[in-house]
């Protein structure tokens, strides 16, 4: 990551919160796509209406961990 993206505790200047999730949780209608060397986006596996996409994503909420 660029230093402006990293939190100060990791030697950077970033202010954004970092989150992580075990990739085994991303299943079914969701997929993880690495869109840069340091970032992964969670997206629908197929094109679908927003309402249908929100439900599987919401089910992952309790598994996300804030990186301190």
N, C-alpha and C positions, 0 to 999 in steps of 0.2 A: 504494500500500500504506500501511497505517497504520504509524506510526513504531515501534510495538511489534513489528511483523512484519519490518521491514527490518533487515538486519544493520548493525552499527555503521559499517562502511566506507561505507555508503550513507546515513548520518545517522540511523539508527534505533537501537533497543535490542533487537532480536530476536536470538535465539540459534539459531533453526532454520536448517539448511542449505538453500540455494536450489539447484535443479537446473534445467537447460534441455536441450531436445532440438530438433533441426530438425523442423519439422512434416511434412516430406516422408517421414520415417521412420514416421509413424503412419498405417498403411495396412491394408488387408485387414480382419481381424476387430476392429481397434481404431479408435476415433475420439477426437478431441480435442474437449472441450466446455468452452467458457469459462463458468465458473460464477460469476465475479465480474469486475469490471473488471481485476483484477490476478492472476487465478488461472485455470489450465486444468487440468481433470481428464482423465486418459486412461482411457477406459471401453470395454467391449465394444460393438461395433456392434449386436449383437442379444443377447437373453437367452440365456445359455449356462451350462453347469456350470462351476464354479470351475476344475476341472482343465483344461478346454478354454480358458478365459480366461488361465490362467497362462502357457501356452506362447508365444502371440504377444507377451505383455508381456515375458517373459524374453528374447526375441530382440532387444528394443530396449535391453537393459541396457548393451551396450558403447557405445551412442551418447549416453547421458546424460552431460552435463558439469556439474560442480560450478561454481557461480557464486562466484568468489572476490572 
